């Protein structure tokens, strides 16, 4: 049995693109390094596509960046003036090589490579329409739906950006795209701006990435965020911006600041590290408690724990050491091994917690199994009290815009009260961030936020039902669902 070590949210992926007129710039190596910086956004598969004087080709596979792109693989990739890269966690479409990105499409008007971060809410309807029109799909991901929609429009459009604009009239949901044509690199962000995307300058060329940390890795200069709804074209002519799909209302995913993004990134004008410290400070104001030490769950709870400590005056301590050499998943053949999963990943620093009242800060609770085991570790290490504080409100509702939580079945906060959760995970007290503080976390942000997973109020209508591919269901499962 293969099982995630932690019951955490998983975001779909990270995207990157580079355009340079400098023949000395190694776009393949730059993309490889950028994907390393974005690895936290997707750890199932990755890929790089390269544009060699109008000829687009690439390589992709299941695995981490360093596993897929060995020295031999990197050397065999062609060199050119453009490249795009992708690292993926599956939300739509299963984990196998066919669904890895970038997708490379060849059609009558040339070639195109596309990398996508997000999730469409109307992918099933669009796919059915395309299939009835004769389209043949090779993957089960919604990214291919986007690629087909753009390609269909490109046949009758004067340019690739015009085709993308027309496709945006049809696709609905979350999408930050990096698209490469024979002559252009194009960055696209959906009108609500659910997922981040930014622009940087590298010498005489440009790069686009899901997060600014990828720019920093390359020594690129941050220029600006791609506007929600914007189509930004990079070519020999420089930069061209189409803002015809931009709208007043925006709804970036607030979980980028709580959990998804790297702390050293700046997203939509706000520093992620600072936003998480603010969350911890708000928790200290709203949920104070007498304690001896504040600790965070590595890694996403550390910044919020520091913020709680600064605001409350309670000393900050290192409560856990994280084993950084454990992969995303590992074989757990029995119940005892599954129960020991947290012990393999984390070990308590007993001198920090023994005989002390501990405030444990984490970003969120999804299913509740992991936090309960972490609390047990603290009890065993000698903590006299454990008070849990979460830098997000209770996660009560599904997310349809780029995470892997598409139902309420396993959401502990949807099915239990706060007091019941306290008893289930075995703590002395529990405190969640108030939803009213969400808009105050990223105080320099230039956009609004989506908080649908906390409130059930989404910026657009969610799909009527979870979009599960018929090609990933066994015949017996289909018959069972048909009877229900």
Secondary structure, DSSP 8 states (H G I E B T S, - for coil): -EEESS----B-EEEEEEE-S-TTS-HHHHHHHHHHHTGGG--SEEEEEEEETTEEEEEEEES-HHHHS-HHHHHHS---SEEEEEEE--SSS-SSGGG-S-EEEEETTEEEEEEEEEEESSHHHHHHHHHHTT---S-SSHHHHHHHHHHHHHTTSSSHHHHHHHHHTT--EEEEEEEEESS-EEEEE-TT--S--EEEEETTEEEEESSHHHHHHHT-EEEEE--TT-EEEEETTEEEEE-TT--S---EETHIIIIIS-TT-EETTEEHHHHHHHHHHHHHHHS----SEEEE-TTTTHHHHHHHHHHH---B---EEE-TT--SEEE--SHHHHHTHHHHHEEE-HHHHTTSEEEEEES--SSSHHHHHHHHHHHHTT-SEEEEEESS----S---SSBS--SSTT-HHHHS-HHHHHHHHT-SEEEE--GGGHHHHSTT-SS-EE-HHHHS--SS---SS----GGGS-HHHHHHHHH-
